[in-house]
Amino acid sequence: MKKKYSQMTEQELWEELADVNEKSKKAEQLGNPSEFAVYEQKRIMAEAYLLNPDDFMSGQRYSLKQEAGTFFVKYYNGVFAWGYREQSDKLEALPISLLGSITPSSI
């Protein structure tokens, strides 16, 4: 039985990441978009657990790694940043592995 990412050691997370990357590439080559999407989500979560949440700050606007736009972080809960995408008032959570660099505020 597999451990939760939160219970894995750093070494186990790196091994999981390698396994997920391999399975993701295979799914993409075989033309299985839904299977590929599942492995991509697993990759994002494993990467989040390899990061230190203390390296990120509340009250900052971050670029997003996989899409255009920014994300304003209100607070953190574990490896999730809670906040708002630009032009949205809907509170949502993103894994910290999706946050890019801090962007200047537009005032």
N, C-alpha and C positions, 0 to 999 in steps of 0.2 A: 504494500500500500504506500502510495506516495505521500510525502510530507507536504504541508502547506508551505508556500514560499516564505511566510513569516517565521517558520520553524527551521528553515534550511540554513546551513552555514554558507559563507561566501563561496567556498569551493563547490559546494553542491549547487548553488545558484549558477555559477559559471558553467558547470556540467549540464545543467538543465537548459541554459541558454544555447549551448552548442547543439544539444539534441533538438531543441525547438527550431533553431535555424536550419538544421539539416532537413527536418520534416517539412518546414515551410517551403524550402527550395524544391523539394520533391513534389509537394502539392501543386506548386506553381507550374512546374514542368509538365505535370500530368493534367493540367487544366482544371483543377478543382478549386474554384475561387472561394467557396464557403469554407473548405478545409484550410486553405491558405489564410483566410481571415481569422480563424480560430487560433492558428499558430502565431499569427502576428500579435493578437491580443495577449497571448501567453508570453511572447517575447517582451512586450511593453511592460507587463507586470513584473517579470523576472528582473528586467533592467531597473525598474522602480525600487525594488528591494536591494539592489546593489548600490543605490545612491543614499546619501545622508540627508534626511529631511531638514536638518539644521543648516544645510548649505543654502536653503531657500528662505526668502523673507516674505512675511505677510505685508500687505499694503503696496506691493510692487506689481507692475505690469510686465509680463513675460511674453516673448514671441512664442509661437507654437511650432514644434519641429515638423509635424507632418501636414500642416495646412497653413494657409495664409491667415493672417489676423493675430490678435493678441488675447491674452487672458489675464484679468486682474485678480490677484489672489487676496481673498479676504482672510482665510485662515487655513491651517493644515491639520489633518487628522491622519496620523501614520504616514503612509507614502502617498496620500491623496491631497491635492491642493483643491480647496473649495473656493469658488469665486465665479466670475462672470466673463464671458467672451465679450469682445467689443461689440457695441450696438445691441446688447442683450441685457435684460434685467432678470433673467432666469438663473438662479443659483445652481451650479453643477459642480461635480467633482471630476478631476482629471488626475491620472497617475503622474507623479512628478517627473517621470522619464519623458513625458511629452512636452515639458517646459524647456524653452530655449533660453536665450539671454534676456536680461532685463532691458526693457525698452523705455526710452524717455517718455514722460507723461506729456500728453497734449493738453495744454491749458488754453 
